[in-house]
Amino acid sequence: MQAYEIFRRCFFLTLAIYLATVVAQADDEAKDGDEKPATAEEKFNDLVLNVPETWEKQKPSSRLRLGQLGIPAAEGDDEGGELVISSFQGGGGGVDMNIPRWIGEFSPEGRSIKVKTGKAEQGEYALADLNGTHLGTSFNRRKEPLENARMLVVVIHVKDENYFLKLTGPEKSITAAEKAFRASFGGNAEEEMDYEF
């Protein structure tokens, strides 16, 4: 009987330690999931973005770009992504005018496109989400097409001006950056609706 009592106490003590460990791990994971990356405010004329400090500010490769940021590569990707910020002072068209051009950056085989619309504090926006094999822009075609690519393009209207935010790169890297990208301009995926052409 004494041996049984010792066994019972050891069993329940071991069970209590195990449960305490599981609860502690769950708390740590919840904390990690809630942590937001440190951000830095970047201003492009009237547009303000709050971007992760891990996104590398680069010198724009074209005078048509207001800004350019390098996005870190996700695990498994050989390269990261690129965020380009542009505005054309009343020009450049809107979503309907640019969608055919954006679609043309991808190979027709296997590409997909979704377009949503939403409202941020800075203004209303539309977001186009394209997947497939990226061939490059109409100005600069890739020497080697990028398979399994993704592009998120936002047209946001701020103070009577359209700003274009174009995030392009390998699908894993862009998907990893998607939440921070939306947060940078104040977008909210849960409140977005399908865009009507």
N, C-alpha and C positions, 0 to 999 in steps of 0.2 A: 504494500500500500504506500509505503514511504517512497519507493522508487517511482511509482505512478505519479505521486504528487510532485516530485522533482521534475519528472518529464513534462507534466502539465504546465508547470510554471515556466520551464525553459521554452516550451512551445509558444506560450502566449507572450513571453518576453521577446522572442525572435519575431513573432508576428507584429508586435507593436513597433519594433525597430524598423522592420520592413515597410510598414505603412507610413511611418514618419518620414522615411527616406523618399518614398513615392510622392508624398504630399510636398516635401521640400523641393524635389525636382520639378514638379508641376508648377510650383510658385515661381521658381527661377525661369522656367520656359515662358510663363505668362509675362514676367517682367521684361524678358528679352524681346518678346513680341510687341510689347507696348513702347519700347524705346524707339524714339525717332532719331534719325541721324542728324548730326549738327548741320545747320544750313547757313548759307551766307546770302545776303540780299544783293541782287544784281539788277541794275536799272538800265533799261534800253528805251530812251526817250520817255514816253509816258507809261510804258509797261514795266512792272516790277515783278521779278521772279525770285523766289526763295529756293535756291538749289543746294543740294548736298555739297558739303565741303570736299568730298571725294571726287566731285566732277571737276575736271581740270579746265580752267579758263585758258583759251587759246587765242592766238592772233587770227582774226578772220582771214580766210584764204581768198576772199573776194570782197570788193568794195560794196557789193550788194548786200552783204551780211552785216547786221548790227552787232552780232555776237556769235561766238562759237565755243562749245564746250565739249571736252572729251569725256565719255562715259566709261567707267571701268568694265573690263570684260568679266562676264560671269564664269564660274567654274566650268571648264569644258570648251569654252570659246577661245579661239586663237586671237581674236581682236575684240575690242569693245565697240561702243556706239559713238555717235556724234549727234549733238544737238545744235541746230542752226536757228538763229533768230533773225528774222527779216521783216522789213516794212517798206512799202513803196510809195509813201506819201500820197495816199488817195488812189494809187494804181494797184496793180497786182491781182485785181479781181477778188472774188469771194470763193466760197466752197464749190459751187456749181461749175464755175469756170476752170477751177484748178484740178478737180477730181480726175478728168480724163488724162491730164498730164501726169498726175501722181500714179494712176493706174499704169500708164505707159512706162513707168520705171521698173515694172515687174514683168517677167515672162508670162504670157497668157496661160501657159500650162500650170495648173494647180494654184493659181493665185486666188486670194479671197480678200474681200473688202467689206468693212462695216463702217457706218457713219452714224455718229451720235451727236446730240446737241445738248447744251447745258448752260447754266448761268453761274458765273463766278462773281465775286465782289467787284472785280475790275471791269467786268462786262460779259456779254453773251459770247458763247463760243461754239464751234463745231469741231468734232474730233473724228478724223478718218484713221482707221486701223487696217493696214494692209499686210498681208503675209504672202510669202512665196519666194521665188528666185529674183533677187534684186539685180537689175542690169546697170544701174547708175542713173544719174540725172540726164536730162536732155542736153545739158551743157558739158557733162563729163561722164561718159560711159565707163564702166568698170572694164579693166583688161580681162579680169576673170570674174564672171557673174557670181554673186554671193547667194548660195543656196540656203534654204531655211532662214531667210531674212525676215525682218519685221520693220514696219515704219509706222510711227504715230505722228500725224500732222494735225496741229491745232491752228485754227483761224479764230483769233479772239479780237473782239471789237472794243477798243479802249479809246475814249475821247475822240470819236469820229475818225479813228484810224484802225485799219486792219493790221494785226501783227501775225506773222506766221512762225510757228514753232515746229520744227521738223526734226524728229528723233529717229535715226536710222541705224541699223546694225544687225548683228546676228540675233536670231529670235530669243535665245536664252538671256542675252545681255539686255535686250530691250524690255523683255518681260520682267526681269529683275528690277529694272529702273522705272517701270510703268507707274507704280504707286507714287514714287517721289516726283515723277514728271507731272502727274496730275496735281499733286499738292503744290508744286512750284508756282502755278498760276492760279490756284484756288479752285480747281475743278473737283467735282464730286461725282464719282461713277454711279452711285446709288440713285442720284437724282436725274441722271441723263436720260434722254428719250431718243427714239429713232429719228434720224434726220429725214425730212421730207423734201425731195427735190422739186 
